[in-house]
């Protein structure tokens, strides 16, 4: 058992010899609170629709089963809409979460300079058929 596993999973015992049990519980609570808060920041309308307590319970269950893969929490919770969709009666909430996730990704997308229309004028006509376009990093499709 690793220290990180024990921080996330409350069912695991406090690792022997690391810190006193009561202090370790404080770390566990801080980790859980930080992850729930990260989800609340990313999904404010889901939180509003579910209510504070229901959201905290759902986010806490998600956090327990989906620890962050990075110390940077900006990407944490990307799979939260799919997690919500696993609950049969919460599919509409999952759709709201997908929309919020798309907004979050667009807001934090890389800034790039859009293609200027004059760039097309400089292209040889025989190259037009082989052009490939890519969407702006902020683009996503929510169905």
Order of alpha helices (4+ residues) and beta strands (2+ residues): alpha-alpha-alpha-alpha-alpha-alpha-alpha
